[in-house]
């Protein structure tokens, strides 16, 4: 039997406001989510908990939970553009 872990990720993402401190960074948020999964679902293995935490983080990033969207280095290539002027 294959267990669908996506509902667990959605549940964590919905409860993130209560589980995580305001303006958490991603590594700290991942640790908190892993701890929560270990407490609530001790039968899950480490790989399954990691997958659920990663899915939850992806959901949170899609919802702009962390306050910024990572788009890379905004200033990369600006020196080349300045040289053209």
C-alpha positions in Angstrom: 0.0 0.0 0.0 1.4 3.4 -1.0 0.5 6.2 1.4 -0.3 9.6 -0.1 1.7 12.1 1.9 0.5 15.2 0.1 -2.4 15.8 2.5 0.1 16.0 5.4 2.1 18.7 3.5 -1.1 20.7 2.9 -2.0 20.4 6.6 1.4 21.6 7.7 1.2 24.5 5.2 -2.2 25.5 6.6 -0.9 25.4 10.2 2.4 27.2 9.4 1.2 30.4 10.9 0.8 28.7 14.3 3.8 26.4 14.0 6.5 28.8 12.8 7.7 32.0 14.3 7.0 35.3 12.4 9.3 35.8 9.4 11.1 32.5 9.6 14.0 31.6 7.4 13.6 28.5 5.2 16.2 26.3 7.0 14.6 27.1 10.4 11.1 26.5 9.0 12.2 23.2 7.6 13.6 22.1 11.0 10.4 23.1 12.7 8.3 21.2 10.2 10.4 18.1 10.5 10.1 18.3 14.3 6.3 18.6 14.1 6.1 15.7 11.7 8.3 13.6 14.0 5.9 14.3 16.9 2.7 13.8 15.0 3.7 11.0 12.7 6.4 8.9 14.4 5.7 6.0 12.0 7.0 8.0 9.1 10.6 7.4 8.2 13.1 10.3 7.9 12.9 10.3 4.0 9.1 10.5 4.1 9.2 13.3 6.7 11.8 15.2 4.6 9.6 14.8 1.5 6.5 16.1 3.4 8.5 19.1 4.8 9.8 20.0 1.4 6.3 19.8 -0.2 5.0 22.0 2.7 7.8 24.5 2.1 7.0 24.6 -1.6 3.4 25.3 -0.8 4.4 28.1 1.6 6.7 29.6 -1.0 3.9 29.6 -3.5 1.8 31.5 -1.0 4.6 34.0 -0.4 4.7 33.0 3.3 8.3 34.0 3.7 7.7 37.6 2.5 9.9 37.5 -0.6 10.0 35.6 -3.8 13.5 34.2 -4.7 14.2 35.2 -8.2 18.0 35.0 -8.2 20.5 37.9 -8.0 18.6 41.0 -9.1 21.9 42.8 -9.8 23.5 40.1 -11.8 24.4 41.4 -15.3 23.8 45.0 -14.3 27.5 45.8 -14.9 27.2 44.6 -18.5 24.2 46.7 -19.0 26.0 49.8 -17.6 28.9 49.2 -20.1 26.5 49.4 -23.0 25.5 53.0 -22.1 
